[in-house]
Amino acid sequence: MKFGYTIIYTEDVLKSLEFFEHAFGLNRHFIHESGDYGELKTGDTVLAYASHTLGHINLPNGYVKVSGDKPLGMEIGLVTPEVAEAYQRALNAGAVPLHPPVIKPWGQTVAYVRCPDGTLVELCSPMGL
């Protein structure tokens, strides 16, 4: 078994994809003509967004949506050797700062932002840098 993808349910799939393109420099793999599903190119594992409409079809008993000022209770980790620059780029694109870059005791640089759709993103250096 291998980890294949993460799907984040959102109000506006295109807007979420565009934010990730501008804030983090990721490229769009595709978006379905319905606008209810889209993917970003992220390497071997897919990062995808789906509309709440599709979410209700897939999960008819419901799920917890992002609400208020708090980020979604899970995070996407994006690895870069340039955490400070990535953090600033995300803020310039409209991310909410949650924690500026810090060096952890194990040597990794880590920062956190909240995307406009509520997604929590950890920007981190590769382990050992």
Secondary structure, DSSP 8 states (H G I E B T S, - for coil): ----EEEEEES-HHHHHHHHHHHH--EEEEE-TTSSEEEEE-SSSEEEEEEHHHHHHH-TT------TTS--SSEEEEE-S-HHHHHHHHHHTT-EEEEEEEE-TTS-EEEEEE-TTS-EEEEE--TT-
